[in-house]
Amino acid sequence: MSEQNKQLVHHFFDEMCNKRQLGLADALFAANHVYHDPSSPWVAAGPAGMKELIGAYHRGFGDAHWDVHAMLDAGDTVVTRWTGSGTHTGDLVGIVPTNKRVAIDGIWMHRIAQGKIVESWNAWDMLGLLQQIGVVPAMGAAKT
């Protein structure tokens, strides 16, 4: 079962995120899926919430890409270490485009039951993203 779970999560990153097939959320995520991420408290439950979340990054970063570096399975949970990159060419949840290139790291845990992702936790470098697009000054940067 754990190999099937890893394949499900690979499908999420490869097809839904990188190939922009948002409609796959209906097959990948349970109707009652819950997304835990303090930087995105607005994400609704279920596949619709995941479509909106990933779609927001597709709209904000026209060339958005998620690289998977490592994936571990722990029973019903798959843990993925990833890097997201792209150029900020579109509106990102109210942040106007800066045309700056970013690369940020994260860890995403997906809990799977009955062949679907039922709950996920995402911890990633939101501060680094905001610094790289120039919305927040880099720590230690001189004030002007």
Salt bridges, closest charged atoms under 4 A:
GLU15 OE2 - LYS19 NZ 3.33
ASP26 OD2 - LYS51 NZ 2.98
GLU52 OE2 - ARG59 NH2 2.74
ASP63 OD2 - ARG101 NH1 2.92
ASP67 OD1 - HIS65 NE2 3.12
GLU119 OE2 - HIS36 NE2 2.68
GLU119 OE1 - ARG111 NH2 3.12
